[in-house]
Every structure is written in structure tokens, then in C-alpha cells.
Amino acid sequence: MACKPRRSKQQADPVSGRTICMKKKSRVESFCSEECPLRCFSESTVCGFYQTKKCLNRRVILPDGGSSLRQYAEFYRKLSFSIIPLNFKEKTPALSTWKEYQSRKPTDQEIAEWFSGESPVNIGIICGVVSGNLVVVDFDSGEAYRRFFKPEIEKQTLVVKSSEDKYHVYLRSRRPTGCFKIPELKIDVKGEGGYVVAPSSIHQSGHEYSFVNPEVKEVMEVSDVEEEIWNGAEKLGVKRESFLADKDDLPCVKTILRGVE
């Protein structure tokens, strides 16, 4: 049954079946009792308030056209990512400290509070061991991204367009990887101790972070992301001191990097 907007300050009770939509300030919050947009109407729900008056099943439309991050939060949780709220249109954490989330994932209660729609926020994904050895390769220009990877990468792992012509490539490394930069190639690698702004956050320019290929819903795993990034950098004429070239079990990403010119 479709949710029909009504001007009311009351919230819906999912148990009673009554549907109420609220228009509050410049946001529109829709509470639908029969079909959860997160598909979380089960005993294991993202917000932890299944069939209670505290159910946070709602879709929030922000003033600038962005949509609720709750669906994205659930998607990232399924990928075993540790996520945190960021200040709206910024890259800074909306928490006094985020260090603890480098070693543990947030609880259902924390997720519910952070992304309830009470105020607009961005969403951040913490890289490293806590998120399954997630490493994100941040390209500061589309040219650098296209020189480094073949187009096939967009069919094999999550790739995010972070602003007008900047990209994030998500990878999992079997070998833990820290953060490092390759300024010559405009590459900033986020590993252990780092985090990235994720879809559908809003950039300070107004651009919405988005997936290049929404059909891809997984992250490609490689043996050693750091080594592979430096392999690609060497092909582009950038070398690092004490570069380790004694590993012969190169991952499948080597095939992709053959596209480097």
C-alpha cells in the first residue's frame, strides 16, 4: 500500500498498520508500516526496533536532493564495513572521536542514532582490518585513474565517483595495508588508520558521491594491494626506495594493471 502524505507530527506504529507521513521543516520523512525501504522488517533489523514504536523505518529527502543514508548503511554493513557519521557536506567525523571504530563495528543502536534522519550527515567507511582489510585507492583526477586501471575494473569491484572527476577504487588486501601517497600520480591510498567518504554523501561542492557501476555489489580481493599499486606506479615511471619485488604470487589485479600505459 502506498504511503500517502499527511500533515501530522505523529509517528506511525508499525504494529497497528497505520501509515503517517510527516512534513517537518525542509525535510520529508515517510513512515511506512507495510514495506520497509531497507527490507529490514525481520527480527534482525538494522535499527533494532522491529515492530516497536521506536521503529526508524523512514525515508528522508534532504533539501539539496540527497536521499537517506540508511539503505547505504545497511549495504555497507553487509559488506562488513565499519561505518561512521561525517559532518554534512564535509569529510570530518561527526563524532568526538572515531578511534574505537577502527577496532570494532558500530552497534545497531549507534547506526540507528547516527542515520535516523534527525539531521543530515555524510557517511564514512573506515579502512583496514576492521572492515575486512579494506583498502581504497583515491585518485585525485580522472586522468590518473584511467591511466592506472583498465575499464574492466568497474565490473569487478566498487568504484566511486567522489566529485566531478575524482575516483575511489575499493579493494580488499590479504596482506594488511597502511596509508600512503604517490603525489606524482595523484594517488592517496587509504588503508589501516584511514577512512573515506562514501555514497550517498554530499561533497561540499554539492556533488553526490555515487557508484560508477551500481550493478557491482562486492569488493575484489587481491594478495597485496600495496605491492600491486607500486607495481603499477613503476610502470608509470615512479619508483619507491626499498621496493619489494620478491613476491611471485601476484593477484588477479595484475591483469587489470596491464592496461597501464
C-alpha positions as CSV (number, residue, x, y, z in Angstrom):
1,M,0.0,0.0,0.0
2,A,1.4,3.4,-1.0
3,C,2.3,5.8,1.7
4,K,0.1,8.9,1.4
5,P,1.5,12.1,2.9
6,R,-0.5,13.8,5.7
7,R,0.4,16.8,7.7
8,S,0.9,15.4,11.1
9,K,3.5,15.5,13.9
10,Q,2.7,11.9,15.0
11,Q,4.7,8.9,14.1
12,A,3.3,5.6,12.8
13,D,3.0,2.5,14.9
14,P,4.2,-0.4,12.7
15,V,2.2,-2.9,14.7
16,S,-1.1,-1.1,14.2
17,G,-0.7,-0.8,10.4
18,R,-1.4,2.9,10.4
19,T,0.7,4.9,7.9
20,I,1.6,8.5,8.6
21,C,3.9,10.8,6.6
22,M,5.3,13.9,8.3
23,K,6.4,17.1,6.7
24,K,8.8,18.8,9.1
25,K,10.8,21.9,8.3
26,S,12.6,21.4,4.9
27,R,12.7,17.6,5.2
28,V,10.1,15.0,4.3
29,E,10.0,11.9,6.5
30,S,7.9,8.9,5.4
31,F,7.0,6.2,7.8
32,C,5.5,3.1,6.1
33,S,4.3,0.2,8.2
34,E,3.9,-2.5,5.5
35,E,7.0,-2.3,3.4
36,C,10.4,-1.2,4.8
37,P,12.6,0.5,2.2
38,L,15.5,-1.1,3.8
39,R,13.8,-4.5,3.6
40,C,14.6,-4.9,7.3
41,F,11.2,-6.0,8.5
42,S,12.5,-9.1,10.3
43,E,13.7,-10.0,13.7
44,S,17.2,-8.9,12.6
45,T,16.7,-5.3,11.6
46,V,19.3,-2.7,11.0
47,C,17.8,-0.3,13.6
48,G,17.0,-2.8,16.3
49,F,13.4,-1.6,16.8
50,Y,11.5,-4.1,14.7
51,Q,7.7,-3.9,15.5
52,T,8.1,-1.2,18.1
53,K,7.0,2.4,18.4
54,K,10.7,3.3,18.0
55,C,10.9,1.8,14.5
56,L,13.1,4.1,12.5
57,N,11.8,2.9,9.1
58,R,11.7,6.1,7.2
59,R,13.0,7.7,4.0
60,V,14.4,11.2,4.4
61,I,14.7,13.6,1.5
62,L,17.2,16.4,2.3
63,P,16.9,20.0,1.0
64,D,19.6,19.5,-1.6
65,G,18.1,16.4,-3.1
66,G,20.2,13.8,-1.3
67,S,18.4,10.7,0.0
68,S,18.6,8.8,3.2
69,L,21.8,7.0,4.1
70,R,20.1,4.2,5.9
71,Q,19.9,2.0,2.8
72,Y,23.6,2.6,2.2
73,A,24.4,1.9,5.8
74,E,22.8,-1.4,5.6
75,F,24.6,-2.2,2.3
76,Y,27.9,-1.3,3.9
77,R,27.2,-3.5,6.9
78,K,26.5,-6.4,4.6
79,L,30.0,-5.9,3.2
80,S,31.4,-6.0,6.8
81,F,32.5,-2.3,6.7
82,S,32.8,-0.3,9.8
83,I,31.0,3.0,9.2
84,I,30.8,6.3,11.0
85,P,28.8,9.6,10.5
86,L,30.6,12.6,9.0
87,N,29.5,16.2,9.1
88,F,27.2,17.1,6.3
89,K,29.0,18.3,3.1
90,E,32.3,17.7,4.9
91,K,34.9,14.9,5.4
92,T,35.3,15.4,9.1
93,P,33.8,12.9,11.6
94,A,30.6,13.9,13.3
95,L,31.9,12.3,16.5
96,S,34.2,13.5,19.3
97,T,36.4,10.5,18.5
98,W,36.2,7.7,15.9
99,K,39.3,5.7,17.0
100,E,37.3,2.9,18.7
101,Y,35.6,2.2,15.4
102,Q,39.0,1.2,13.9
103,S,38.8,-1.9,16.1
104,R,35.1,-2.5,16.3
105,K,32.0,-2.0,14.2
106,P,29.2,0.2,15.4
107,T,26.2,-1.4,17.1
108,D,22.6,-1.4,15.7
109,Q,21.7,1.3,18.3
110,E,24.6,3.6,17.1
111,I,23.6,3.1,13.5
112,A,20.0,4.0,14.3
113,E,21.0,7.1,16.2
114,W,23.5,8.3,13.6
115,F,21.4,7.8,10.5
116,S,17.9,8.3,11.9
117,G,17.3,11.4,9.7
118,E,17.1,13.9,12.6
119,S,19.8,15.9,10.9
120,P,21.7,15.5,7.6
121,V,25.0,13.8,7.7
122,N,27.5,12.2,5.4
123,I,28.8,8.6,5.8
124,G,32.3,7.4,6.2
125,I,33.8,4.0,5.8
126,I,36.8,3.0,7.9
127,C,39.5,1.2,6.0
128,G,41.8,-1.6,7.4
129,V,41.4,-4.8,9.3
130,V,38.1,-3.8,11.0
131,S,36.4,-3.6,7.5
132,G,37.9,-6.9,6.2
133,N,41.3,-5.4,5.2
134,L,39.6,-2.8,3.0
135,V,41.9,-0.5,1.0
136,V,40.6,2.4,-1.1
137,V,42.7,3.9,-3.8
138,D,41.8,7.6,-4.1
139,F,42.6,9.2,-7.5
140,D,42.7,13.0,-7.5
141,S,42.0,13.1,-11.2
142,G,40.1,11.1,-13.8
143,E,43.2,11.0,-16.0
144,A,45.3,9.4,-13.3
145,Y,42.5,6.8,-12.6
146,R,42.2,5.9,-16.3
147,R,46.0,5.6,-16.8
148,F,46.2,3.3,-13.8
149,F,43.3,0.9,-14.4
150,K,41.6,-0.7,-17.4
151,P,37.8,-0.1,-17.7
152,E,37.2,-3.7,-16.6
153,I,37.9,-2.7,-13.0
154,E,34.4,-1.1,-12.9
155,K,32.9,-4.5,-13.5
156,Q,34.9,-6.3,-10.8
157,T,34.8,-4.1,-7.7
158,L,33.2,-1.0,-6.2
159,V,34.3,2.2,-7.9
160,V,33.0,5.6,-6.6
161,K,33.0,8.9,-8.3
162,S,33.8,11.2,-5.4
163,S,33.5,14.6,-7.2
164,E,33.4,15.9,-10.7
165,D,36.4,14.0,-11.9
166,K,37.9,12.1,-8.9
167,Y,37.5,8.4,-8.2
168,H,37.8,5.8,-5.4
169,V,38.6,2.2,-6.1
170,Y,37.7,-0.3,-3.4
171,L,39.9,-3.4,-2.9
172,R,40.5,-6.0,-0.1
173,S,44.1,-7.0,0.6
174,R,45.0,-10.3,2.1
175,R,48.1,-8.6,3.5
176,P,47.3,-5.6,5.8
177,T,48.0,-2.3,4.2
178,G,48.6,1.1,5.7
179,C,48.0,4.6,4.3
180,F,50.4,6.1,1.8
181,K,50.6,8.6,-1.1
182,I,52.1,8.8,-4.5
183,P,52.0,12.5,-5.2
184,E,53.5,12.1,-8.7
185,L,50.5,10.1,-9.8
186,K,47.9,11.9,-7.6
187,I,47.2,8.7,-5.7
188,D,46.2,8.6,-2.0
189,V,45.9,5.1,-0.6
190,K,43.6,4.7,2.4
191,G,44.4,1.6,4.5
192,E,44.7,0.9,8.2
193,G,44.1,4.1,10.2
194,G,42.2,5.9,7.4
195,Y,38.7,6.3,6.1
196,V,36.9,7.6,3.0
197,V,33.7,9.5,2.4
198,A,31.1,7.1,0.8
199,P,27.9,7.3,-1.3
200,S,25.5,8.8,-1.0
201,S,27.3,11.6,0.9
202,I,27.3,15.1,-0.4
203,H,30.5,16.8,-1.4
204,Q,31.0,20.5,-0.3
205,S,30.5,21.4,-4.0
206,G,27.1,19.8,-3.9
207,H,28.2,16.7,-5.9
208,E,26.8,13.4,-4.6
209,Y,29.2,10.6,-4.1
210,S,28.0,7.7,-6.3
211,F,28.9,4.3,-7.6
212,V,30.2,4.3,-11.1
213,N,28.5,0.9,-11.7
214,P,25.6,0.3,-9.4
215,E,25.3,-3.3,-10.5
216,V,28.6,-4.2,-8.7
217,K,27.9,-5.1,-5.1
218,E,31.2,-6.6,-4.0
219,V,34.9,-5.8,-3.4
220,M,37.6,-7.6,-5.2
221,E,40.3,-9.3,-3.1
222,V,44.0,-9.2,-4.0
223,S,47.1,-10.6,-2.4
224,D,48.9,-7.4,-1.6
225,V,47.3,-4.1,-2.6
226,E,50.4,-2.1,-1.6
227,E,52.7,-4.1,-3.8
228,E,50.3,-4.0,-6.8
229,I,49.9,-0.2,-6.5
230,W,53.7,0.2,-6.6
231,N,54.0,-2.3,-9.5
232,G,51.6,0.0,-11.4
233,A,53.5,3.1,-10.3
234,E,56.8,1.7,-11.6
235,K,55.2,1.1,-15.0
236,L,54.4,4.8,-15.0
237,G,57.9,5.7,-14.1
238,V,57.6,6.3,-10.3
239,K,59.7,4.1,-8.0
240,R,60.0,3.8,-4.3
241,E,63.0,3.1,-2.2
242,S,63.4,-0.5,-0.9
243,F,60.7,-1.7,-3.2
244,L,60.0,-5.3,-2.6
245,A,59.9,-7.4,-5.8
246,D,60.5,-10.8,-4.3
247,K,56.8,-12.0,-4.2
248,D,55.8,-14.2,-7.1
249,D,52.1,-14.8,-6.2
250,L,50.7,-11.7,-7.8
251,P,46.9,-11.4,-7.7
252,C,44.3,-11.1,-10.4
253,V,44.6,-7.3,-10.3
254,K,47.9,-7.7,-12.2
255,T,45.9,-8.4,-15.3
256,I,44.0,-5.2,-14.8
257,L,47.2,-3.2,-14.3
258,R,48.4,-4.4,-17.7
259,G,46.3,-1.6,-19.0
260,V,48.8,0.9,-17.6
261,E,50.5,2.9,-20.4
